[in-house]
């Protein structure tokens, strides 16, 4: 995943590190953020979303022309949908 992000010039959000730091700081066990041993609680999901969202920003100046990464695509219903 890191290599893909680097290839496309986007930031890789280290969510696991941030969650682990939060858990350590607040003396939480893994189970505190899991609702059934596998799936995260609503609170953990919100933390994950907030960790990712705070990395979104619009730089004052891009390192590339954003239009170079935009393209128009045509969407059609497949035969299976008709």
DAZI-V975257 format. One record per residue. N is the residue number from 1. SS is DSSP state (H for helix, E for strand, C for the rest). PSI is psi in whole degrees, 0 to 359 (* if undefined). D_LAST is the distance of its C-alpha to the last C-alpha in Angstrom with 2 decimals. Layout:
# DAZI-V975257
n = {N N}
ss = {SS SS}
psi = {PSI PSI}
d_last = {D_LAST D_LAST}
This chain:
# DAZI-V975257
n = {1 2 3 4 5 6 7 8 9 10 11 12 13 14 15 16 17 18 19 20 21 22 23 24 25 26 27 28 29 30 31 32 33 34 35 36 37 38 39 40 41 42 43 44 45 46 47 48 49 50 51 52 53 54 55 56 57 58 59 60 61 62 63 64 65 66 67 68 69 70 71 72 73 74 75 76 77 78 79 80 81 82}
ss = {C H H H H H H H C C C C C C H H H H H H H H H H H C C C C H H H H E C C C C C E C H H H H H H H H H H H H C C C C C C C C C C C C H H H H C C C C C C C C C C C C C}
psi = {318 318 321 315 316 318 322 5 35 157 139 120 120 68 319 320 317 319 317 317 317 315 319 314 325 13 49 144 161 320 338 338 9 138 338 24 345 310 140 154 168 322 316 321 319 318 317 312 318 321 316 314 325 351 351 129 160 112 154 325 129 152 3 168 112 330 337 345 2 145 152 135 150 132 128 150 138 166 327 333 331 *}
d_last = {36.05 39.26 39.08 35.54 36.70 39.80 37.95 35.81 38.76 37.55 39.49 39.00 39.57 41.94 40.62 42.20 45.56 45.31 44.36 47.18 49.63 48.69 49.15 52.49 53.72 52.96 54.05 50.72 49.64 46.14 45.51 46.07 42.72 40.71 39.56 39.22 40.72 37.50 35.50 37.13 38.27 36.91 40.08 39.60 36.01 37.40 40.13 37.70 35.60 38.86 40.19 37.18 36.96 40.64 40.13 37.87 40.02 40.19 43.16 45.64 45.15 42.38 43.45 40.81 38.99 35.82 34.11 34.45 31.90 29.32 26.52 23.53 20.16 16.99 13.81 10.46 6.98 6.84 5.40 5.68 3.80 0.00}
